[in-house]
Amino acid sequence: MPIEALKREAEELKPGLVAMRRELHMHPELSNEEFETTRRIRGWLEEAGLTTRTLGLPTGLVIDIEGGAPGPTVALRADIDALPVAEETGLPFASRVPGKMHACGHDFHTASMIGAALLLHRRRERLKGRVRMLFQPAEEIAAGARMMIEAGALEGVDAIFGMHNKPELPVGTVGIRAGALMASVDRFLIRVTGKGGHGAIPDAAVDPIVAASAVVGALQTVVSRNISPLDSAVVSVCRFHAGATWNVIPDHAELEGTVRTFDAEVRRRMPERIRRAAEGVAAGFGASADLVWTEGQNFVNNDPAMAELMARAAEELGLEVVEARVTTAGEDFSMYQEHVPGCFIWMGTSGTEEWHHPKFTLNEDALPVSAALFAHAAELALRTLA
């Protein structure tokens, strides 16, 4: 794919991509509620001559761009859902839906991948294989990737690529690394049971609030004293609920939180370590503790060959490639990587705030840059995998 022609065509698409992104930004929809978002994406793609399909899911869609010769299948993924955040940017195209906002830039991801689809569609006769575009719902609740996979989105796919905007990176810079990039996400609920009683007569009770408070402190030692200093993990208690009034010691207290890791073995051992700490500390107070562990998505683990391919595509486009910094945030793109090799990258957007902030913004100059990069990467991957 001639690089200068690709860059020029991507720039020509910019006004349309900006308009799409702003239309999506004004009408955000939460996970599994992206009905109008899906309708808009379908309309833009079909207007350009592309055929869409839903895989039988209520929201989200897929398109296949068939090349002029047989070959492998490469997938490009965008997430399309928004967040329950009230926008405070003051932009003329700010969210028109109270309490909802594209505060994570999924509108940018979607418009960028539409741009990549348009560029690839124009070049389809040159492609040796197929490019499948996945417009995935429900990333924010870590449900969409699994839904897409179960519906058949990865059938025949040989590799997959995706991205997340990165506000602190300037436009024209991409962050790429092989191996772990984003953390696994697991959830725990600990129910500490004591014996209720009168707040003025604590000796006749077993106070679960005191016991649970000690459990919170003990959980911090799971990382500091059970995980090697050469590894990393995060244990955060994010909800503590107990009691219903000011003068009654309750029967139980609940702790709920999240565990993040970048290593499969560390992740495997975490439930038992948390259970042991909770049960032991609670028993010391005469209480008991029960752990409910909910396994979430795995960590994003970039295939070295796919990361190298993406870096090559970026360099050929004249972009600056930097070593991507890892984050303990999670991404259900990891579920695709459990089935096929893939690479997930940071796309520089010169933003003003971090993800999920009510004043989150980005520089729309990154739209054609991203569209060109993923179109070129897809074409390069088809040649390489063939």
C-alpha positions, 0 to 999 in steps of 0.5 A, spaced: 500 500 500 503 506 497 504 510 504 503 517 501 497 515 498 494 512 504 496 518 508 493 523 503 486 519 503 486 518 510 487 526 511 481 527 506 477 522 510 478 527 516 472 531 516 467 525 515 471 522 521 470 528 525 463 529 524 462 521 525 466 522 532 462 528 534 455 525 532 457 519 537 459 523 542 453 527 542 449 521 543 452 516 548 449 509 550 451 505 555 454 497 555 448 493 551 444 499 550 448 501 544 442 501 539 442 508 536 450 507 536 449 501 532 444 504 527 449 510 526 455 505 524 451 501 520 448 507 516 455 510 515 458 503 513 453 501 508 452 508 505 460 506 503 458 500 500 460 495 505 455 489 508 454 489 515 452 483 520 450 483 527 452 476 529 445 475 532 447 480 538 442 486 540 448 491 539 454 491 535 456 489 528 461 486 524 463 487 517 468 483 512 472 486 507 474 481 502 480 481 498 482 480 491 485 474 492 484 468 498 489 468 504 488 469 511 483 473 515 485 479 520 481 482 525 480 490 527 476 491 533 473 497 536 469 498 542 462 502 542 459 503 549 460 509 553 460 511 561 455 513 566 459 520 567 456 527 566 460 531 561 463 537 564 467 539 557 463 545 555 464 543 548 459 544 542 458 537 541 458 535 548 453 529 550 446 531 550 444 525 554 444 527 562 449 523 566 452 519 560 458 521 556 464 518 552 469 519 557 473 513 555 474 515 547 470 509 544 467 514 540 474 516 537 476 508 537 469 507 533 470 513 528 478 511 527 476 504 525 470 506 520 476 510 517 480 504 516 474 500 513 473 505 508 481 505 506 481 498 506 474 497 502 478 502 497 484 497 496 480 491 497 482 488 490 489 489 492 488 485 499 490 477 499 485 475 504 480 478 508 479 484 514 474 483 519 472 489 523 469 488 529 465 494 532 464 491 539 459 493 545 459 492 552 467 493 553 466 497 560 462 491 563 467 486 560 462 482 557 462 484 549 468 481 547 465 474 550 459 475 547 462 477 540 466 470 540 461 466 542 457 469 536 462 467 532 466 473 531 473 470 531 471 464 526 477 463 521 481 469 524 488 469 524 490 475 528 487 481 531 489 488 532 486 494 537 487 500 540 486 505 546 487 512 546 492 515 550 491 522 552 498 523 555 501 521 548 502 526 543 498 525 536 503 522 531 506 517 537 504 510 538 505 506 544 507 499 543 510 493 547 510 485 547 507 481 553 503 484 558 500 491 557 493 491 561 492 487 567 487 482 569 481 484 572 478 479 578 473 481 583 472 479 590 466 479 596 468 478 603 462 477 608 465 477 615 460 474 620 460 476 627 454 476 632 450 483 633 448 486 639 447 493 643 452 498 641 453 500 648 454 492 650 460 490 645 462 485 650 456 481 649 457 481 641 462 479 636 463 486 632 464 484 624 465 491 623 472 491 627 474 484 624 472 487 617 476 493 618 482 488 620 481 484 614 482 490 610 489 492 613 491 485 612 489 484 605 494 490 603 500 485 606 497 480 600 501 484 595 507 486 600 509 480 603 506 474 599 508 477 592 515 477 589 518 484 589 519 483 582 512 481 580 506 486 581 499 486 583 494 490 586 488 489 591 483 494 593 477 494 597 472 499 594 466 497 598 465 496 605 458 496 608 455 494 615 450 496 619 443 499 618 443 504 624 447 508 629 447 504 636 446 497 633 452 492 632 450 488 626 451 481 625 455 482 618 459 486 614 461 486 607 467 488 603 468 488 596 474 490 591 478 488 585 485 484 584 489 486 578 495 482 576 500 481 570 502 474 571 498 468 570 501 464 576 500 470 581 493 471 579 492 463 580 495 464 587 491 470 589 484 467 591 487 462 596 492 468 599 486 473 600 481 467 603 487 465 608 488 472 610 480 474 611 479 467 615 485 468 619 484 475 621 476 474 622 477 468 626 482 472 631 476 476 633 471 470 634 468 472 627 468 468 620 469 470 613 467 467 607 470 469 600 466 469 593 471 470 588 469 472 581 474 471 575 474 477 570 478 478 564 485 476 563 491 481 562 492 484 555 498 480 553 501 482 546 504 477 541 511 479 540 510 478 532 504 482 532 507 487 536 513 487 531 508 488 525 504 493 528 511 497 530 513 496 523 507 499 520 507 505 524 514 506 523 513 506 515 507 511 516 512 516 519 509 515 526 514 515 533 514 509 536 515 508 544 515 503 549 508 502 551 507 503 559 503 498 562 497 500 566 493 496 571 486 498 568 483 492 564 481 491 557 476 485 554 480 485 548 484 480 552 479 475 551 480 475 543 488 474 545 486 467 548 484 465 542 488 468 536 495 472 537 494 479 537 496 486 539 493 492 543 496 499 542 496 506 545 494 511 540 497 518 542 491 523 542 494 529 546 488 529 551 487 533 557 484 529 562 485 521 564 480 516 562 473 516 565 474 524 567 468 528 566 472 533 562 476 528 558 477 530 551 482 529 545 485 532 539 481 529 533 487 530 528 489 523 531 483 520 527 486 520 520 493 517 523 489 512 527 485 510 521 491 510 516 495 506 521 490 500 522 489 500 515 496 499 513 497 494 519 491 490 516 494 489 509 501 488 512 499 483 517 495 479 511 502 479 507 506 477 513 501 471 515 500 469 508 
